[in-house]
Amino acid sequence: MANESLKVGERLDVSVLTETVRELLRSAGLSLQSATRAARLLVYAQRSGVDTHGVIHLPAYVRRLLDGSINASPKFVFENTHGAASVLDANDALGCLAADAAITEAMRRANQFGVGSVAVRNSSHFGPAGVYVEAAAKAGYVAIALSNASATMAPWGGRDSILGTNPLAAAFPRANAAPVVIDMATSTASRADVRRALASNSTIPPNWALDQAGRPTTDPAEALRGSMQPMGGPKGSALALLVELLCASLAGGTPGYGIRVPQDTSSESCKVSHFFIALDPNSFAGATHVELSVDNIAKTIEQSTPRESSEPVRLPGGASASSRKWNDEHGIEVTATLLQALRDTETLITQARA
């Protein structure tokens, strides 16, 4: 468990951090099986070198588990028990567990029909989208994951927060190498990045956010009162809308402007929607051909001429994969953010027991 002996800058073995997170989740009401699964999924972000996702959200998750707005013992109900498509009512589950169940069901249906798709409603924040598609790709499937999110981004040309930062991810199995993983939000930056800048008394780039009047701002405090900017201008805004429509509409769920963020201090359900697709390569060009094709395209990119000789051309997800390999071997760095998240979570559990 997190304690005063932990110091910023030291390294924790992945198994130690995973066990710590698991026990905190168990103390908040999850079963051993659910806590074990959730801990592995949450630690993925720390392994990937992304301190703004995963364990940083643990205090918010635990607070909601304790007040019941995230259901510690959800009953997953899959609607439509035949065919390639299904809807999962997640019963206000922890988002990572709902997402894990949905991608597993999508793969099962893809194995039967060539394509499997699951829309999810009544879920919550599911952390980094890449963890779900990477697992599917390692099992031999091409996979896509989408999620809507609370309204923090103005549509292009507007200043009202209507869309979420709506992440999307895809992964492709690759011959003789790790899967190619694409994982991104549809905003230029995340609100977690803005909060970090505020905490460190730093400015932010002018393309990250708008103030309340709809003007680009470098002040993180004004940004948090305003809205995030989409990546790529109108194209990013359209992509965020695409994710919103696929998730909320197909699932019969709630649009981003009706979603509660995990950090919201109310006890209302989060109401997040997701959408997952799994494709069986054997139903298309064949698994061997697909994996070799992915490898050929990936190698062509990796071996292409870099703009700077000191910086080789990287595939999307390459830096995160390198971080996971390094952190698995050397341990995860205890950052101030990670340490605070663990200690805040322990405090919540101690208060709940008092």
C-alpha positions as CSV (number, residue, x, y, z in Angstrom):
1,M,0.0,0.0,0.0
2,A,1.1,3.6,-0.5
3,N,2.8,5.0,2.5
4,E,5.2,7.7,3.7
5,S,8.2,5.6,2.8
6,L,7.5,6.1,-1.0
7,K,9.6,8.9,-2.5
8,V,9.2,10.8,-5.7
9,G,11.8,9.6,-8.2
10,E,12.2,6.0,-7.0
11,R,11.0,3.1,-9.1
12,L,8.3,0.6,-8.2
13,D,8.1,-2.8,-9.8
14,V,5.0,-3.1,-12.0
15,S,3.7,-6.0,-9.9
16,V,4.0,-4.0,-6.7
17,L,2.1,-1.0,-8.2
18,T,-0.5,-3.4,-9.6
19,E,-1.0,-5.1,-6.3
20,T,-1.3,-1.7,-4.5
21,V,-4.0,-0.5,-6.9
22,R,-5.8,-3.9,-6.7
23,E,-5.9,-3.8,-2.9
24,L,-7.2,-0.2,-2.9
25,L,-10.0,-1.2,-5.4
26,R,-10.9,-4.2,-3.2
27,S,-11.1,-1.9,-0.2
28,A,-13.6,0.2,-2.2
29,G,-15.8,-2.8,-2.8
30,L,-14.7,-4.6,-5.9
31,S,-14.3,-8.4,-5.9
32,L,-10.8,-9.9,-6.1
33,Q,-11.4,-10.8,-9.7
34,S,-12.7,-7.4,-10.8
35,A,-10.0,-5.5,-8.8
36,T,-7.2,-7.7,-10.3
37,R,-8.5,-7.0,-13.8
38,A,-9.0,-3.3,-13.2
39,A,-5.6,-2.8,-11.6
40,R,-3.9,-4.3,-14.6
41,L,-5.8,-2.1,-17.0
42,L,-5.2,1.1,-14.9
43,V,-1.4,0.5,-14.5
44,Y,-1.1,0.2,-18.3
45,A,-1.0,4.0,-18.6
46,Q,1.8,4.2,-16.1
47,R,3.7,1.5,-17.9
48,S,3.2,3.5,-21.1
49,G,4.7,6.6,-19.6
50,V,1.4,8.4,-19.6
51,D,0.9,10.0,-16.1
52,T,-2.3,11.8,-17.1
53,H,-4.4,8.6,-17.4
54,G,-4.8,5.4,-15.4
55,V,-3.8,5.6,-11.7
56,I,-4.2,9.4,-11.6
57,H,-8.0,8.8,-11.8
58,L,-8.0,6.2,-8.9
59,P,-9.1,8.7,-6.2
60,A,-12.1,9.7,-8.3
61,Y,-13.0,6.1,-9.2
62,V,-12.7,5.0,-5.5
63,R,-14.8,8.0,-4.3
64,R,-17.6,7.0,-6.7
65,L,-17.3,3.3,-5.8
66,L,-17.7,4.3,-2.2
67,D,-20.8,6.5,-2.8
68,G,-22.3,4.0,-5.2
69,S,-22.3,6.2,-8.4
70,I,-20.0,3.6,-9.8
71,N,-21.4,0.2,-9.2
72,A,-19.0,-2.2,-7.5
73,S,-21.1,-5.2,-8.4
74,P,-22.6,-4.5,-11.8
75,K,-24.7,-6.9,-13.8
76,F,-23.7,-6.8,-17.4
77,V,-26.6,-7.3,-19.8
78,F,-25.9,-7.9,-23.5
79,E,-28.9,-7.0,-25.6
80,N,-29.3,-8.8,-29.0
81,T,-28.0,-12.3,-28.3
82,H,-27.5,-13.2,-32.0
83,G,-25.7,-11.7,-35.0
84,A,-22.5,-9.6,-35.2
85,A,-23.8,-6.6,-33.2
86,S,-24.8,-6.1,-29.6
87,V,-25.4,-3.4,-26.9
88,L,-24.0,-3.7,-23.4
89,D,-25.9,-2.0,-20.6
90,A,-22.9,-1.7,-18.2
91,N,-25.1,-1.0,-15.1
92,D,-22.9,2.0,-14.0
93,A,-19.8,-0.2,-13.9
94,L,-16.2,1.0,-13.6
95,G,-15.4,1.9,-17.2
96,C,-12.3,-0.3,-17.7
97,L,-14.3,-3.4,-16.6
98,A,-17.2,-2.5,-19.0
99,A,-14.7,-1.9,-21.8
100,D,-12.9,-5.2,-21.1
101,A,-16.2,-7.1,-21.2
102,A,-17.3,-5.4,-24.4
103,I,-14.1,-6.0,-26.4
104,T,-14.1,-9.6,-25.2
105,E,-17.7,-10.0,-26.5
106,A,-16.8,-8.2,-29.8
107,M,-14.0,-10.7,-30.3
108,R,-16.3,-13.6,-29.6
109,R,-18.7,-12.4,-32.2
110,A,-16.0,-11.7,-34.7
111,N,-14.8,-15.3,-34.3
112,Q,-18.3,-16.4,-35.3
113,F,-19.3,-13.8,-37.9
114,G,-16.0,-12.3,-39.0
115,V,-17.0,-8.9,-37.5
116,G,-18.1,-8.2,-33.9
117,S,-19.3,-4.9,-32.6
118,V,-20.5,-3.9,-29.1
119,A,-22.0,-0.5,-28.2
120,V,-21.9,0.3,-24.4
121,R,-24.1,2.6,-22.4
122,N,-24.2,3.4,-18.7
123,S,-20.4,3.1,-18.2
124,S,-17.8,5.5,-16.9
125,H,-14.3,6.8,-17.8
126,F,-12.4,3.8,-19.2
127,G,-8.8,5.2,-19.1
128,P,-6.5,4.7,-22.1
129,A,-8.3,3.3,-25.1
130,G,-5.2,1.6,-26.4
131,V,-5.1,-1.1,-23.8
132,Y,-8.3,-2.8,-25.1
133,V,-7.3,-2.8,-28.8
134,E,-3.8,-3.9,-28.1
135,A,-5.1,-7.0,-26.2
136,A,-7.4,-7.8,-29.1
137,A,-4.6,-7.4,-31.7
138,K,-2.4,-9.7,-29.7
139,A,-5.2,-12.3,-29.9
140,G,-5.1,-11.9,-33.7
141,Y,-7.9,-9.4,-34.3
142,V,-8.0,-6.0,-35.9
143,A,-9.8,-3.8,-33.2
144,I,-11.2,-0.3,-32.8
145,A,-12.3,1.4,-29.6
146,L,-14.2,4.7,-29.2
147,S,-15.6,6.5,-26.3
148,N,-17.5,9.7,-25.7
149,A,-16.7,11.9,-22.8
150,S,-18.0,14.8,-20.8
151,A,-18.5,18.0,-22.7
152,T,-15.2,20.0,-22.5
153,M,-14.6,20.9,-26.1
154,A,-16.4,23.5,-28.3
155,P,-17.3,22.5,-31.8
156,W,-15.3,24.2,-34.5
157,G,-16.4,27.9,-34.7
158,G,-18.2,27.8,-31.4
159,R,-17.3,28.5,-27.8
160,D,-19.8,26.3,-25.9
161,S,-18.5,23.0,-24.6
162,I,-20.7,20.5,-26.3
163,L,-18.3,17.7,-27.4
164,G,-15.9,15.6,-25.3
165,T,-12.3,15.0,-26.0
166,N,-13.7,11.7,-27.4
167,P,-10.8,9.2,-27.7
168,L,-10.3,6.6,-30.4
169,A,-7.9,3.8,-30.8
170,A,-7.2,1.0,-33.3
171,A,-4.7,-1.9,-33.3
172,F,-3.5,-4.3,-36.0
173,P,-1.6,-7.6,-35.5
174,R,1.8,-7.5,-37.1
175,A,3.9,-10.5,-38.2
176,N,7.0,-11.1,-36.0
177,A,6.5,-7.9,-34.0
178,A,4.2,-6.2,-31.5
179,P,0.8,-4.9,-32.8
180,V,0.6,-1.4,-34.4
181,V,-1.4,0.6,-32.0
182,I,-3.0,4.0,-32.7
183,D,-4.5,5.8,-29.6
184,M,-5.5,9.4,-29.5
185,A,-7.9,11.9,-28.2
186,T,-9.7,14.3,-30.7
187,S,-8.6,17.4,-28.8
188,T,-5.1,19.0,-29.1
189,A,-4.4,18.2,-25.5
190,S,-6.2,16.8,-22.5
191,R,-7.7,18.7,-19.5
192,A,-5.3,16.7,-17.3
193,D,-2.5,18.4,-19.2
194,V,-4.0,21.7,-18.5
195,R,-4.5,20.9,-14.8
196,R,-0.9,19.9,-14.6
197,A,0.2,23.2,-16.1
198,L,-2.0,25.0,-13.6
199,A,-0.4,23.1,-10.7
200,S,3.1,23.9,-11.9
201,N,2.2,27.6,-12.6
202,S,3.0,27.2,-16.3
203,T,1.4,28.6,-19.4
204,I,0.0,26.4,-22.1
205,P,0.3,26.6,-25.9
206,P,-2.4,28.8,-27.5
207,N,-3.8,26.0,-29.6
208,W,-4.8,23.9,-26.6
209,A,-7.8,25.7,-25.3
210,L,-10.2,28.7,-25.5
211,D,-11.3,31.0,-22.7
212,Q,-15.0,31.6,-21.9
213,A,-15.2,34.2,-24.7
214,G,-14.0,31.7,-27.2
215,R,-10.5,33.2,-27.6
216,P,-7.3,31.1,-27.6
217,T,-5.6,31.3,-24.2
218,T,-2.2,30.4,-22.7
219,D,-3.6,30.7,-19.1
220,P,-4.5,27.2,-17.8
221,A,-7.0,28.7,-15.3
222,E,-8.9,30.4,-18.1
223,A,-8.7,27.2,-20.2
224,L,-10.3,25.2,-17.4
225,R,-13.2,27.8,-17.3
226,G,-13.4,27.7,-21.1
227,S,-13.1,24.8,-23.5
228,M,-10.6,22.5,-25.2
229,Q,-9.7,22.9,-28.8
230,P,-10.0,20.1,-31.3
231,M,-6.9,18.7,-33.0
232,G,-6.6,19.8,-36.6
233,G,-9.3,22.4,-36.4
234,P,-12.5,21.6,-38.2
235,K,-11.3,18.0,-39.1
236,G,-10.7,17.2,-35.4
237,S,-14.1,18.7,-34.5
238,A,-15.8,16.5,-37.1
239,L,-13.8,13.4,-35.8
240,A,-15.0,14.1,-32.2
241,L,-18.6,14.3,-33.6
242,L,-18.1,11.0,-35.4
243,V,-17.1,9.3,-32.1
244,E,-20.0,10.9,-30.3
245,L,-22.5,9.7,-32.7
246,L,-21.2,6.2,-33.0
247,C,-21.0,5.8,-29.2
248,A,-24.1,7.6,-27.8
249,S,-26.5,7.0,-30.6
250,L,-25.8,3.3,-31.3
251,A,-25.7,2.4,-27.6
252,G,-28.9,4.4,-26.8
253,G,-26.7,6.3,-24.4
254,T,-26.2,9.8,-23.2
255,P,-24.4,12.6,-25.2
256,G,-21.3,14.2,-23.8
257,Y,-23.2,17.2,-22.5
258,G,-25.1,14.8,-20.2
259,I,-22.1,12.9,-18.9
260,R,-20.5,13.4,-15.4
261,V,-16.7,13.3,-15.2
262,P,-15.3,11.0,-12.5
263,Q,-14.0,14.0,-10.6
264,D,-17.5,15.5,-10.4
265,T,-18.3,15.6,-6.7
266,S,-22.0,14.7,-7.2
267,S,-23.2,11.2,-6.7
268,E,-24.9,11.0,-10.1
269,S,-24.0,8.2,-12.5
270,C,-21.4,9.0,-15.2
271,K,-23.4,7.7,-18.2
272,V,-20.4,7.3,-20.6
273,S,-20.9,5.4,-23.8
274,H,-18.3,3.4,-25.8
275,F,-18.1,1.5,-29.1
276,F,-15.9,-1.5,-29.9
277,I,-15.3,-3.3,-33.2
278,A,-13.3,-6.5,-33.7
279,L,-12.5,-7.9,-37.1
280,D,-11.2,-11.4,-37.7
281,P,-8.6,-11.2,-40.5
282,N,-9.4,-14.8,-41.5
283,S,-12.7,-13.5,-42.8
284,F,-10.9,-10.9,-45.0
285,A,-7.6,-11.5,-46.8
286,G,-6.5,-14.1,-44.2
287,A,-4.5,-13.7,-41.0
288,T,-1.1,-14.4,-42.5
289,H,-1.6,-11.9,-45.3
290,V,-3.0,-9.2,-43.0
291,E,-0.1,-9.6,-40.5
292,L,2.5,-9.6,-43.3
293,S,0.9,-6.6,-44.9
294,V,0.8,-4.7,-41.7
295,D,4.5,-5.6,-41.1
296,N,5.4,-4.5,-44.6
297,I,3.7,-1.1,-44.3
298,A,5.1,-0.6,-40.8
299,K,8.7,-1.4,-41.9
300,T,8.4,0.9,-44.8
301,I,7.5,3.7,-42.5
302,E,10.1,2.8,-39.9
303,Q,12.9,2.6,-42.5
304,S,11.9,5.8,-44.3
305,T,14.2,8.8,-44.2
306,P,13.9,11.0,-41.1
307,R,13.8,14.7,-41.2
308,E,16.4,14.8,-38.4
309,S,19.1,12.0,-38.5
310,S,19.0,11.8,-34.7
311,E,15.3,11.1,-34.6
312,P,14.2,7.9,-36.5
313,V,10.7,7.8,-38.0
314,R,8.3,6.2,-35.4
315,L,5.1,4.4,-35.8
316,P,2.1,5.7,-33.7
317,G,2.4,4.0,-30.3
318,G,6.1,3.4,-30.7
319,A,7.1,5.6,-27.8
320,S,4.5,4.1,-25.5
321,A,5.6,0.6,-26.4
322,S,9.2,1.5,-25.6
323,S,8.2,3.0,-22.3
324,R,6.3,-0.2,-21.4
325,K,9.3,-2.4,-22.2
326,W,11.6,-0.1,-20.1
327,N,9.2,0.2,-17.2
328,D,8.5,-3.5,-17.1
329,E,12.2,-4.2,-16.8
330,H,13.3,-1.3,-14.5
331,G,10.1,-0.4,-12.6
332,I,7.7,2.5,-12.9
333,E,8.9,5.9,-11.7
334,V,7.0,7.3,-8.7
335,T,6.0,10.7,-9.9
336,A,4.4,13.4,-7.6
337,T,1.1,12.8,-9.4
338,L,1.2,9.1,-9.0
339,L,2.2,9.3,-5.3
340,Q,-0.5,11.9,-4.6
341,A,-3.2,9.7,-6.3
342,L,-2.3,6.7,-4.1
343,R,-2.2,8.7,-0.9
344,D,-5.5,10.5,-1.7
345,T,-7.1,7.1,-2.4
346,E,-5.9,5.7,0.9
347,T,-7.3,8.8,2.7
348,L,-10.7,8.2,1.1
349,I,-10.8,4.6,2.2
350,T,-9.7,5.4,5.7
351,Q,-12.4,8.1,6.0
352,A,-15.0,5.6,4.7
353,R,-14.0,3.1,7.4
354,A,-14.1,5.6,10.2
